Amino acid sequence: MIKNYLALSFIIFCIAFTSVKAQDTPVLTFNIPSQNNLKYNRFLLNPTFSFVGEDNTYVSLYHRNQWIQFKDSPKVYMLAYTGKFSDRAGFGFGLYQQNLGVIVSFGGIANYAYNVKLNENMDLTLGFNFAYYNSGVDRNRTVTEEPDPILLAMRNNSLFSVKPGFNFRYRNFNFGVYAENFIDYDFKSNKLAKDYSDKTFSAHIMYSHEMSSLTDLFEGSSFRLMARGKVSQENDLGLGGSLVVDFPRFGWFQTGIDDFYGVGVGLGFHFTKRLSLGYTYERTIKEGLVNLGPTHEITMIFSFQDRILAHKKTLTAKDTLSQIEAIDKKIASKKPKDGKPEFDKELELEKLRLQMDDSNMHLLDMLMQEDSLENIRKAEFEQKVKNLMDYVKRENAAKEATAKPITLRKSKTGKKIVPKTMEDLKDAENGYYVVAKSADGKDVIERYESLPEALKSYEKKKSGKEKDLYIIHVDNPEELGPNENHKNVDTNSKNKNDETEDSREGSVEEFLKNEKAQREISARTEEEIKEFYSRKTTKPRDAPKKGNKLSVAGLETGYYIIANVFAAQENTEKFMEKMKNRGIETSYFINPKNNFRYVYLKKHSSWKEALISYYSNVDNSYFDPIWIMSINTN
C-alpha cells in the first residue's frame, strides 16, 4: 500500500517536469509534446499546419508513452480528424486524454487555418487551436490507508484555451510563430488562469523540397527540414530540429532532436492506399532524465483520399500554375483603361469546360481561382489557356506512351467468348482489354470500348496490387462492318468494299441514314471510327470529352455537335447568320444553368453517330473547335 506522503511526493515530482502548479487542486494544462508529429497531426506543432503542406484529410489514433521505466509515466491518447478541406482552409478536431501520475486531463481540441495568397511565391496562413478540457486528480488511482479529506475536498477544473499561430511562405521556405496557452480561462474561478498556466511561445523555419528526379518506387518523394525554438515564462530558450522524408508509395522516415526530450527516430509504412502506421522511438539526453527510460509513440492513420492520387494532384497543380504564370511581363502589365476586361471571361471558361477531360478539370479550377484573372486582357488569357492545354496534351501523351496497346488479330472467324485467361483473348469480342496478374497469380481481364477508357483503368491499376499490366487491342476482321476489310488487305489494291468506303467521302449524312450503315456503326469501336474518318479529312481531331451532359426541358434527347457558345442573343444571331452564308444550317438552345446560348450544327440519336460527325468535321464543312453535348440522356 502506498502511503500518503509517497503519493504526494509523486505528484510534486510530476509537476516539476510539466509546469503544473497547484492551487487547491492540481491542474494539468493542455501541453502535448508535439516535436515528433512531423508527418501527421502536425497542427499540434503549429495550428496553420492543417493547411500548410497538406494534400489529404485523415483520421488518426495517436498514443505517446513517455519515459516508460518510470511508473505512472506521462501518457497521451488522442483521436483526431484533420487535413486540408478546401483550397484556402484547413480544419481539424479531436478528443484527447493526458495522464501524469494521478493527475488526468480530458477534453477536446479544434483547429482552423485559413490561407491568404499574396502572390504566386508568397502566402500567409493564420491558424487557431481551441482546447476545452477538464483537469484534476483521478481518485481511483490514489491509494491511501484512510480517506484523505484533502483529496476528497478537491474538485476538478474546467478550462478553455486559445492558441493562435501564423505561417508565412516564400517559395519553399516557411516561417511561423505559435503562442501556446495564449489564453487559459478557468471556469471554476470564472477568470483567466494565471497561477498554473505557463505561457509558451515557439517559432519555426522550415524548408520543403520535392525530389522530382526520383522515379518508379520513389516517384513523388519529398523532404521537410525544420528548425524550432521554444521559450516560456519559466524556462530559457529551447532549441530543436527535425527532418522527415516522405515516400508516398511506401512510407516515411523521420528524425529529430530536442534539448529537453532528446533524440527521436521514426518510421512509417503505408499498408494500403489509405491505411498507414507510424512508430517513433525517443530517448532523452538531458542530465537527470536519462534514467527515466525511452519514449514510444504509435500513430495509426486512415486517409480519406487515395494517398498517391492526392499527392499527384497537388504536384500537378503546382507545376501548372508555374507554367501559367510564366507569361511575358510586358503583356501582363498592360491593363484596360477602364479597368474592365475586354472579353467575356466566363464564356471562354465555359468553352474550356466543354473540351477538357474530367481527369484534368482540377487544372481549370486552379486557373479560375487565380486573382490575376479578375481584370485580365484577352491576349494574356489566351496565353494562359495555351499553356494549360499544352500541359494537358503532354500529360496525356506521356500516359499513352507508358501503356502502348498490343494488337491481337485472328485470321479465322469463330464464336465469341468472355475471356478469362490470356489464351481466351484470341476468341474475344473486339475492344481494348486491360490484362493483369492478381496477387494469387490469376489473370484479371477487363474490356473497354475505347483506348482512353482502357488507359484510365491502366493508370489506376498501376498504383494497386496487380502486376504485369498490359493493354491488348483485339481487332479481329470478322467483327468489322462489311465495308471495313480495308484494314486487312494490301493498301495498294482496292476491292469493292474499299470503293464503297471511298464513295462516302462528302456524303456522311446520307450514309448515316442507311439502315445497313446503322448496323455497321454499332459494330465498330470508337477507335475504329476515329481511325477511319480521320483519314477522310484534312484536319484530324483529338478524342472528344465524354462528360458534357445537360438536362434541358423541352429539348429532344440526343447528342448535339456544338460549334460555339454565346452570352448575348445578338452575338448568337450574328454567328448563325454567318454560318448560313457558308451554307451551314444551325440552331441553338439555352443552358438553364448559366443562360448561355449553345449553337449546334447537328443532332444525332447515338454517341457513335455523333463521333462520325465529329471526326469527319461535320462532313468536311466545319473545321473550327466543336464539342459533343449529351442532352437529356441517361
PyMOL commands that set and color helices and strands:
alter all, ss='L'
color gray80, all
select helices_A, chain A and resi 4-18+42-44+47-50+139-141+149-153+216-218+290-292+307-325+329-333+345-355+358-368+371-373+378-402+422-427+451-462+477-479+485-488+496-502+508-513+515-523+526-534+569-581+607-615+617-620
alter helices_A, ss='H'
color red, helices_A
select strands_A, chain A and resi 57-65+75-84+89-100+103-117+122-137+157-170+173-180+183-186+191-192+200-210+222-232+238-247+251-258+262-270+275-283+295-303+406-408+431-437+443-448+467-474+549-550+558-566+587-590+597-604+627-631
alter strands_A, ss='S'
color yellow, strands_A
deselect
rebuild
show_as cartoon
